[in-house]
Amino acid sequence: MNTSLTQTIYLIRNAVNGKVYVGKTEKTIVQRLYEHKGNARRGGEFRLSQVVECCIEYTLRYRKMHAAERIIKFLAELPKNIPHGVMVDPPLSMPDEYKVDDAVTAYQNLYVGEKARFARWTNRRPPEWFIQRTPDYDPSNFERTRNVVD
């Protein structure tokens, strides 16, 4: 994974209509390619995006690439047996007091209400929603720096 702030220029050719897109990114080519997939098959792409986000998280914590990132490029082209369709929110596996209509907000509620006592963000600040919604927020309780020896 590219953890530097270098930029990459890339070219993508649409195999259907022949149009060419030239872009510039600070992300890895795999991450940017995934973003270009758009909303074609939301369910499968959502699962792939979770893998990508886990790899990003791993790199932020340990300053190295997770082995799973080597195969993401093979997963970027989704299998034909994954049906097209709209994304369905994942089931809410939490106490009822945190559940709302939106899955993201519900899981944020859970983290602020139940997991703040042990939640930590390594080598970065917690997300704004966590900072704003955590009573008596103190950065020293949630942020840490990890020095990794190669």
Wavefront OBJ file of the C-alpha trace (Angstrom):
o trace
v 0.000 0.000 0.000
v 1.243 3.461 -0.861
v 1.484 5.389 2.422
v 3.435 8.321 1.002
v 1.874 11.487 -0.327
v 2.992 10.907 -3.899
v 0.519 11.265 -6.720
v -0.053 8.819 -9.535
v -1.382 9.635 -12.997
v -3.399 6.789 -14.500
v -5.440 5.990 -17.594
v -8.589 3.865 -17.754
v -10.146 2.796 -21.055
v -13.823 1.813 -21.113
v -13.908 -1.568 -22.870
v -17.527 -1.019 -23.971
v -17.418 2.440 -25.566
v -13.666 3.045 -25.930
v -13.710 6.306 -23.951
v -10.548 7.092 -22.012
v -10.339 8.636 -18.569
v -7.097 10.098 -17.238
v -6.937 10.699 -13.506
v -4.605 11.665 -10.711
v -4.701 10.172 -7.212
v -2.772 9.946 -3.950
v -4.429 6.581 -3.289
v -3.222 3.229 -4.509
v -4.301 2.252 -8.009
v -6.334 -0.609 -6.527
v -8.255 1.768 -4.261
v -8.887 4.229 -7.075
v -9.939 1.468 -9.467
v -12.429 0.280 -6.903
v -13.884 3.780 -6.601
v -14.310 3.894 -10.383
v -16.503 0.827 -10.248
v -19.244 3.120 -8.930
v -22.598 1.667 -8.066
v -22.687 -1.155 -10.601
v -23.297 -3.932 -8.106
v -23.653 -2.310 -4.689
v -23.932 -5.400 -2.500
v -20.707 -7.070 -3.641
v -18.872 -3.785 -3.935
v -19.844 -2.889 -0.391
v -18.204 -6.094 0.835
v -15.109 -5.349 -1.249
v -15.016 -1.821 0.158
v -14.915 -3.324 3.651
v -11.808 -5.305 2.699
v -10.199 -2.168 1.251
v -11.016 -0.181 4.401
v -9.590 -2.926 6.617
v -6.347 -2.819 4.620
v -6.212 0.972 5.009
v -6.786 0.598 8.757
v -4.019 -2.007 9.011
v -1.574 0.280 7.196
v -2.464 3.226 9.445
v -1.828 1.130 12.535
v 1.250 -0.837 11.521
v 2.750 1.195 8.647
v 2.904 -1.841 6.351
v 0.746 -3.603 3.787
v -1.565 -6.414 4.866
v -1.223 -9.620 2.842
v -4.893 -9.391 1.769
v -4.119 -6.266 -0.249
v -2.186 -8.361 -2.761
v -5.395 -10.088 -3.856
v -7.755 -7.076 -3.854
v -7.014 -6.393 -7.514
v -8.403 -9.842 -8.330
v -11.560 -9.081 -6.353
v -12.084 -5.684 -7.993
v -13.733 -7.463 -10.941
v -16.735 -8.946 -9.206
v -17.849 -12.478 -10.068
v -20.744 -12.692 -12.493
v -22.870 -14.629 -9.993
v -23.149 -11.631 -7.645
v -26.555 -10.157 -8.488
v -27.015 -6.556 -9.547
v -29.148 -4.502 -7.222
v -29.319 -1.922 -4.514
v -27.297 -2.077 -1.336
v -29.185 -3.443 1.662
v -28.159 -2.256 5.115
v -26.461 -4.949 7.203
v -28.430 -6.352 10.154
v -28.143 -4.337 13.345
v -26.442 -6.604 15.893
v -26.779 -4.408 18.948
v -29.072 -3.532 21.849
v -32.351 -1.927 20.739
v -31.540 1.385 22.449
v -28.959 2.176 19.735
v -31.017 1.139 16.710
v -32.267 3.782 14.260
v -33.310 3.601 10.597
v -29.773 4.250 9.305
v -27.208 1.470 9.924
v -24.217 3.840 9.999
v -25.807 6.084 12.634
v -26.895 3.034 14.630
v -23.329 1.680 14.769
v -22.034 5.142 15.677
v -24.563 5.175 18.537
v -23.253 1.798 19.672
v -19.612 2.919 19.639
v -20.302 6.094 21.594
v -22.632 4.333 24.048
v -20.874 1.000 24.617
v -17.376 1.003 23.178
v -15.953 4.448 23.984
v -14.302 3.109 27.123
v -11.895 0.956 25.071
v -11.989 2.503 21.566
v -8.598 3.734 20.325
v -7.411 5.248 17.049
v -3.782 4.612 16.200
v -1.685 7.210 14.348
v -4.665 9.521 13.740
v -7.568 11.303 15.409
v -10.919 9.608 15.969
v -13.621 10.509 13.443
v -15.450 13.806 14.012
v -18.736 12.065 14.801
v -17.031 10.252 17.693
v -15.360 13.390 19.036
v -18.559 15.446 18.853
v -20.796 12.808 20.431
v -18.518 11.509 23.206
v -19.218 13.276 26.530
v -16.141 14.886 28.085
v -13.980 13.915 25.103
v -10.264 13.928 25.967
v -7.860 13.102 23.090
v -5.377 11.409 25.418
v -7.980 8.704 26.101
v -8.575 7.812 22.452
v -5.496 8.604 20.371
v -2.209 6.746 20.376
v 0.929 6.593 18.317
v 2.490 3.286 17.529
v 6.092 3.084 16.429
v 6.636 0.014 14.321
v 10.110 -1.438 13.956
v 10.795 -2.948 10.546
l 1 2 3 4 5 6 7 8 9 10 11 12 13 14 15 16 17 18 19 20 21 22 23 24 25 26 27 28 29 30 31 32 33 34 35 36 37 38 39 40 41 42 43 44 45 46 47 48 49 50 51 52 53 54 55 56 57 58 59 60 61 62 63 64 65 66 67 68 69 70 71 72 73 74 75 76 77 78 79 80 81 82 83 84 85 86 87 88 89 90 91 92 93 94 95 96 97 98 99 100 101 102 103 104 105 106 107 108 109 110 111 112 113 114 115 116 117 118 119 120 121 122 123 124 125 126 127 128 129 130 131 132 133 134 135 136 137 138 139 140 141 142 143 144 145 146 147 148 149 150
